Amino acid sequence: MSAYKIEQKRLLHRGREFHFVSYEGQLANPAKALAAVPPGWYLMQSGKRIPVMPQDRDQPAEAVEKVLIQWLDSHVFA
């Protein structure tokens, strides 16, 4: 069993609420032609999981929120 702990962040930005969830990475699977995926942050929207950025477990919460807001500005509000 994995020791990975999922994190969630709900951010209010420009009058809208956004839900971000961290997910554990996955090892590559050559038999299925799948590349390795590092742990990362994903935006949860309309039942879909949209990749945002790799997760750095040592990054302070304030820094994570700042980068997530920058991502929103450049991908959602651009």
Beta strands, then each sheet from edge to edge (+ up, - down):
strand 1: 8-13
strand 2: 16-23
strand 3: 40-45
strand 4: 48-54
sheet 1: 1+ 2- 3+ 4-
end
